[in-house]
Amino acid sequence: MFWNHIENHWGRYKTAIKYQWPLLTEGEMNDISGSHELLILCLQRRYGYTRREAQGEIETFMRHIEENGGRLPGRHPEGLRLS
């Protein structure tokens, strides 16, 4: 999965990203609006990640969704699906 897919379908992935990183505010989510760079910066600010850690978290998130048929990485009790 490439980030441009998430960027182009932000409305669908926004909920999943919010479940994964609940400290992100609605304002930040609206500002991010699919921007990979802004997500990295917000994760650094909210979670204290280094840039490399934020990138790794995003890559893990994307890989998990891809490998599990659209299921989120265990944060949502109903197993929220993105498809």
C-alpha positions as CSV (number, residue, x, y, z in Angstrom):
1,M,0.0,0.0,0.0
2,F,1.3,3.4,-0.9
3,W,0.6,6.6,1.0
4,N,-1.0,8.2,-2.1
5,H,-3.8,5.7,-1.8
6,I,-4.5,6.9,1.7
7,E,-4.2,10.5,0.7
8,N,-6.6,10.0,-2.2
9,H,-9.1,8.2,0.1
10,W,-8.5,10.3,3.3
11,G,-12.2,10.2,4.3
12,R,-12.1,6.4,4.5
13,Y,-8.7,6.2,6.3
14,K,-9.2,9.2,8.7
15,T,-11.3,7.1,11.1
16,A,-8.8,4.3,11.1
17,I,-5.9,6.7,11.8
18,K,-7.8,8.3,14.6
19,Y,-8.4,4.9,16.2
20,Q,-4.8,4.0,15.9
21,W,-3.6,7.3,17.3
22,P,-6.4,8.6,19.6
23,L,-4.3,11.6,20.9
24,L,-4.6,13.3,17.5
25,T,-7.3,16.0,17.7
26,E,-10.0,16.5,15.1
27,G,-8.3,19.8,14.2
28,E,-5.1,18.0,13.5
29,M,-6.9,15.3,11.5
30,N,-8.5,18.0,9.4
31,D,-5.1,19.8,8.9
32,I,-3.4,16.5,8.0
33,S,-6.1,15.9,5.3
34,G,-4.0,13.0,3.8
35,S,-0.6,14.6,4.1
36,H,2.0,12.1,5.1
37,E,4.4,14.8,6.2
38,L,1.8,16.4,8.5
39,L,0.9,13.1,10.0
40,I,4.5,12.5,10.8
41,L,4.8,15.9,12.4
42,C,1.6,15.5,14.5
43,L,2.7,12.0,15.7
44,Q,6.1,13.5,16.7
45,R,4.3,16.3,18.6
46,R,1.6,14.2,20.3
47,Y,3.5,11.0,21.0
48,G,7.0,12.3,21.3
49,Y,8.3,10.1,18.5
50,T,11.4,10.8,16.5
51,R,10.8,11.3,12.8
52,R,12.1,7.7,12.2
53,E,9.8,6.3,14.9
54,A,6.8,8.1,13.4
55,Q,7.6,6.8,10.0
56,G,8.0,3.3,11.4
57,E,4.6,3.5,13.2
58,I,2.9,4.6,10.0
59,E,4.6,1.9,7.9
60,T,3.5,-0.7,10.5
61,F,-0.1,0.6,10.4
62,M,-0.2,0.4,6.6
63,R,1.3,-3.0,6.5
64,H,-1.1,-4.4,9.1
65,I,-4.1,-3.1,7.2
66,E,-2.8,-4.5,3.9
67,E,-1.9,-7.9,5.5
68,N,-5.3,-8.2,7.3
69,G,-7.7,-7.4,4.6
70,G,-8.5,-3.9,5.8
71,R,-8.7,-4.7,9.5
72,L,-7.3,-2.2,12.0
73,P,-4.4,-3.2,14.3
74,G,-6.5,-4.2,17.3
75,R,-7.6,-0.9,18.5
76,H,-11.3,-1.2,17.7
77,P,-13.4,-3.9,19.4
78,E,-15.6,-4.5,16.4
79,G,-12.7,-5.0,14.1
80,L,-13.4,-2.0,12.0
81,R,-12.8,-2.7,8.3
82,L,-11.9,-0.1,5.8
83,S,-13.4,-1.7,2.7
